């Protein structure tokens, strides 16, 4: 399986997701990107981010409301290559 990669729409920067990162938020933080968050569990929706391209996987369905085209980085992982807008 290919390694998960996150592309930032604004800059085109490609971030490789490490196996030890439990979620997308951790990956973004490891690359010194600031993302607003509160709960880290999918309850509050503060980290809501626009998914431009690709798919993510949630281990458990988040409780926060997520519209079509949005993801919660605190509780999902990229499936292959994704593009997001922070």
C-alpha positions, 0 to 999 in steps of 0.5 A: 500500500502506498504511503498517505500524503497530504497536499496543502492547496494553498502552497502545494506542499506535500506532507508525508503521513508517518505510521506513528501519527494516530490522525491527520491533525498529528501529521499537520502538527508534526510539520509545524502547521497550526490547526485550531482544535479543542477536543481531539476526539471528533466531538467539537468540530473546531478542526473542521477542514475542507477536503478538496481531493481524495478520501479519509478514513475514520476509525469511529464516526465523529459526533460533530456535524461534518458537511459534504467536502469537510473532514475532522483532522483530529480523528481521521487518516488519509487514504492514499493522497489527499488535498486539503484547504486549511 
